[in-house]
Amino acid sequence: MRVEFKGEEKGYCNICKKNSQLTRDHIPPKGCVKATHVELMTLKNYASLPTKAVISQSGLNIRSICGDCNNNLLGTKYDPELIKLTGKVANILRVNQEQRLLLPETITLTVKPQRLLRSVVGHILAGYLPIPETPPISAPFSDALRNYFLNQSSTISDKIEVYYWLYPSNKQIVINSLGIGSITEECLIASSCLLKFFPLAFWIVWDKPDSFLVNSKKISKDKFKGLDESCELVLELQNILPLDYPEIPDEGRFIIGREDASFLAQPKKPKGFGS
């Protein structure tokens, strides 16, 4: 499948579901990473079926949400918290690389989790090309994410768990719908979504069975209080997960997803590279 990112100029917003003019959402926001020439592809193409990539001169951006959700909510209210957090972590990694310092095992970061997570949720919801003249499909997980994003006084659903970890890679990945199962055990994550870009990864999971183990820290529910209340998150700097976790499953696990809802961007290779 060759990826198409242009999208329609008018349609149903992936977040608020209103039929209006659609705008391009940069995933992640421009303040997190510099928008440069990248190769765009679906996860399936990247993992198993190499194909000619789509070239974008301005990073991973998808026309999928309305101007109000994109500019007034994401850009103004929520993205600054994600930009601030990723900037802190990126600076620590860059200073360490330049000065060859030994990183501590963990660092503690102060964040406003309600703003941070709404930024992550908004960009994940944007990571799916709308079907012309068709409203987004209603489902318990996606509806819970939309309701959380749009209602700033709401708390995150009890069925949702949010995991995060260090991601020292220049590949950017957004997956709007991802199921992961086990061949040997009766455990299945039926619905989840993923956002990964330097230097952090976020995995949002719906109704996870206790038997399904996730090898990263999660944001405790008791940290989600008022919109502007802060909490501390501990980030592991030495026990780094595989860079393709969890979208490329371990032995004994399999993934289920939609090809048009899983996008990957990586820096464009120079001419003649790999030929």
N, C-alpha and C positions, 0 to 999 in steps of 0.2 A: 504494500500500500504506500503510495506517495502522499506525503503530508500536504495538506492545503491549509494555509494559515490566514488567508485574506479575510474570509468570512463576509457576511452580508453587512451593509451599512446600516440597515434597520432590521430589527427583530426583537425577540424576547430576551431580556437581560437574564443571565445565568444566576444572578443573586436575588433580585427583587421580583423577577418574572414579568415586569412591565414591558409592554411593546413600545419601543422607542428607538431613537438613534443609538447605535452601539459604538463604543470607543475601544481603543486598544489598551489592554492591560499588560504592563511589563511585569514578567514573572522571573525573578523577584523584582521589587521596585527598583528604580534606577539608583536610588541612594545606597542600595546594598552592594551592587556590583556594577561595574562600568559596562554599558551597552555597547558591545563590539560585534564584529563579524562572527557569526556562528553558523554551524551546520545543525539543522533541525530534522528530527526524525521521531517516529513512534518508538515506544519501548520494544515492541516486537521486532521492528527493523534493526534496532541496535543490538538486541540480544541474540537473534538467530538468523535473520534474513537480510543481509546487507543490501542496501539499495542506494540509489543516488539521492543524497540529502538535499533538502531545500536550504538555500543560503539566505540568511537574514543579516542585514547591515546594522541592525539595532537590537540584537539580542532576542530572547524568547518573548514575543509579544503576540497576544491573541485578541482579536476583536470579538468580544463576547459579553461585555457588561455595559450598562448605561453610564452616562456621564455623572449622574448623582452618586451611584455606588462607587464609581472609580475615583472621582475627584473629591467630592464632598465628604465621603465616608472613609474609603481606603486612604487616599492621598493626604487628607487633612487630619483625620482623627486617629487613625490606627497605624499607618505605615511608619510614622516617626519613631514609634517604640521599637519596631522590628529593625529599623535602620540603626538606631542607637545601640541596640544589643549586638547585632552582627558586626558593627564597627569596632566595638570594644574587643570582641573575640579575635577579629581579624588583625587588629593592631598587636595583640599579644603574640599571635603566631608569627607575624612579620618581624617584630623585634627579636623574637627568639631565633628566627632563621638568619637574620642579619648579624646578630651578635653571638650566635652559637651558644645560647644559654640553655640550661637544663630546665625543662618545664616542670612545674609541680604536678603532682598526681591529679589534683582538682583545683578549680577556682570557684569562688562564689560570686554570683552576679545579682545585682538588684534590678528587678524589672516590674513593670505594671502588667500583670498577666492578662487582665481582661482586654487591654488594648493590643498587647502582643499577639494573643491568640486570634483576635478578630482580624488582624492583618493577615496572619497565616491562612485562616479560613477563607477570607475573601479572595486571595490569590489562587487558592486551590479550586474554589468554585468557578473562578474565571478560566481555569485550565481545561476547557471543553468547548468545542465549536458548536454553537447553537444550530439546531436543525431549522431551516427557513420555515417561517409561519407555524412553528410548533413550540408551545411553551415547554420549559424544562419538565422532565418527568418528576412526579411527586413520589417520594419514598421516605420512610422514617428517618434514615440517616441524613440524607441531603436536606430534608425539611428541618431537622433539628439544627443543622449547621446554618441554614438560612435564617431561621428564627433567632438564633443566637447572635448572628452578625447584625441583623437589622434592629434588634431590640437591645439597646445598650444597658438597660436595667436588668436584663435577664442573666441567669447563671448558666453555666455549661450543663448539659444533660448528664444525669447520673450514669447513663449507658455509654458515655464517651470517655475515653482515656487518651491523654496526650503525652507522647514520648518525644524525647529530644536527645541529640548527641552531636559530637564534633564531626564535621564532614570536610576534611581537607582536600577537596577536589574542585577542579574548575568546570566539571560537568554540572549542568542545571537540570533538575528533573521535577516535573509536576505530574502527579497521577490523581485523577479525580475519582477513580473507582478501582479498588484493588481488593481482591479476595485471596486469602492464603490458606491452604489446607495441608493436612498431613496424610501421607499414604499409610503410615504405620500406626497412627493413633486416631482416635475419633475426636479430633479437635479442628475447628475451622473458624477463621476470622472471615465472616461473610462479607463485611463491608469495612473499608478503611480508605484513607487518602494520604498522600505523601507530598511533601515539598522539601527539596534538597538543593542547596547551593552553598558555595563557600561563604562562611565556614561552618554552617549548622544544617542539621536535618531535623524535620518535624514529621512525626507519624501520628495521625489521628485515627483511632480505632473505635469501632462501634460494637458494643455488647460482646466483648472478648471473653471467651471461656477461660476459667481459671487454669485449665490444663495447658493452655497455649502460652509458652514462655516467650517473653520479649526481653532481649538483652540490652536494655538501656534504661535510663532514669525516666520517670514520668512526673508530670506536674500534679501534685496532690490537690484533691478537690478543695481542701480547706484553705488553699491559697487564693481561690477565686472569690474575692470579696467585692468591694466597690470598684467602679471603673478606674479610679485614680489611686487606689491603694496598691502599695508595693509589697513584694515578697522577695525572698532570696532563692535562687536556683543554683544548684551545684552542678558544674560541668566537668566531666572527666576528660583529661587532656592526654593521658597515656594509653589507656585501654581503648584503642580506636576500633570501631566496628569495620568489617569489610566495606569498601566504598560502594559496592552494589547491593548492600543490605537495605531493605528486605525484598527489593523488586526482582532480584535474581535469586530464587529460592535455594536453600541448602538441599543436600541429598535427603530424600524422603518427604520433601514438601513440594507443592505445586501452587501456581498462581492462576487466578481467574480475573479477567478484566476486559475493558473495552479498548480496542486499539485507538479509537479516535478520542480517548480521554486519558492518554498517557504520552507525554511529550518529553523529549530530551534535547538539550542544546549543548554543544561542545564547541570550543574554539575552532574556527575554520583552519583546515590544514593548508600549509603553503603549497603553491603549485609544484607538482612533481613529487610531493611527499608520499612515500609509500608505493610509488610506481616502479 
